[in-house]
């Protein structure tokens, strides 16, 4: 039986693993971390990703664990005035799937259960890779060696595989940083737990809140411009006083939210970018998710795009006659779409933060609806045969 190895047990790697198992293949995921851990953050699942997760049998999980915003609100950062509402009430009708928001740890746990934790080899950081025309050899930092007929590299922004096999520039700091935290809804105003995505905008800064876990918690993400940031890790503790200083003069809702973020639950990370690649395949190895197309979070498409990758990859292996044609089909079917999302997401900060917020009163933004992003269904889209 064809042996497929996946590097990285994040959302993209696990989705790909589930899709490949569904297609009838034997899959093993190698993960650098010694164990799975709680990730204290919310995550948005737009209709394109929801289609993909439903096709893998996760529809019931989404229905039970997600919040569905009825509206996305763009508000003036300083006055709090509603500048532009984006109605989400007809999202299901328009796209055949809802726009959902949930706890990232809940999604990861559901993916792990669907794939099978017993199929994940933990504490195996990749040291080197040799990708040939007939297979791949993986060497890990602990000295272990594994062979596979094909490898899916889902090892993130600083992908060992991408750096080893592809001629690409290293990640560059985008000039943007993000703060994140989760707050018990009981400590905030009733508005924070309503089924809304609330985005306060100002020059060089914006802050987003939305409820997760059926309104039990409120997810907050504050994004701003900065100079000289070098660490993109999710677990960097943030200075609360520094955060409050960045948003001084903002509307009372924003100030109240930021003041209530527990100091021990406040994290920050630098946002890095890489140039889109012209090809994701080298021998029997392909890239997936952030390893292939890392993008800034301004359109909430990073995880959604990785889910699309995984679903299409599984379909390519199910429908193509051999490993090589499946890998080629996957890349040909995904690279244009993903590169477009990558470019548009990386421009999102300039759309939201570089314009006087008063401009949003009368000017529709170039958002996911205008770009046609939500209309994509990875479970049914026609595959491209190379």
Phi, psi and omega in degrees: 000143179299129180259121180243129177250139176242133177260112179110120182254046173270195183299315181294314181296317180292319178299315178299319179298316179297315181297320180290321175297319178300327179282355175099016183257156177271124188229140173228134179254133176252125185236137182291322183295146180289336179201161175286142181227162178293134175246109185279076181200155173272169178208142177262138175239103180282166187307324180299321178285322179299318175306314182295314181294322177299321181295340180261008176092015183257015181298316180296320177300313180299317180299325185273339190238002185250156168256144181245104181292136177274345183201144168254125185248123172264119185239154176290127185300322185270319183266339184081358182299138175288116183268320184203116174270140175246108186288126178248009183294331182255017181299316179301314182294320184288317188248355180081006179202154182275169168261123187235158175223138184206178179280129182301321180296325178294317179297314180299318180297319179295320179293319179298316180295319181292324180278320182107109181300332180293345178265005179253127178259107185274166177059037179234082175282131183287132178259316180206162181218139174238108184254117184248180178287339184245004181163183185222139173248129180247131176241129186255162184297335180272006178095350180290150179231139179224148177247147178212154175284333178206150179233135175251114183269106177240044188261028164082186184309312181262054184300123175298321182292314179301315181293329183279323191250346185237143181275088183224152178288152178291163178302145178240140178294130186280347187091004180239146173232158180229140172249144178222153176191164176236136184232134173302129183299332181297341181268356184242174177295158182299330182301324185296334182262359177291157181287070183225153167251111188251120185237112177265128189245142172207170178297121176079002183208150166204157180224132183242138171228148170199151181280150172227169182051053175057035176088005179289321181236156175242124178273136178232134175229122178245124184242139180207168176272152181201165179246139166077017178284141184233352186247124180256007184295148182287342191251026179274116180295141184253157177269114184295322179297322178294319178297313180299324179294324180295331184248025176296138181088359178283170182300153181306323179301315181295313182298319180297316179299310184294325179290336183269353178296123178300131183306320183285348180252012181260124182231158176219155177208149176280146180259120184249154180230157172225154179289143175301141178270152177275344180209142179250006185243138172221110184061232180264024182239137174230157178264155180209148177066216183299336177296329181266320190212064178298141183218154177290156191273013189290346174244004177062035187249000182300304180291321180299319180293322177295322176296316175305312179306309185298318181293315179294322177300314179299319178295321180298318179290328180288327189260341183266153187284340182207173184300312185296317179291329177293316178297317179295319179298315178302308182297315181296328182281337190248332195294321180292313179300310183294320180295324176295314178299320180298312181295314183293321178295322181290342175269351186298323179298322179292325179294321186271325190252345185262002183243139174306125184302336178299335181295338184284352180299319188240356186245113177299140180276158177276083186256192185297325179293313182297329181272356179073020185293320186287343185283354183278133176237106183293342181277344182231347182303143179295132179277150180259119178270125182290000000 
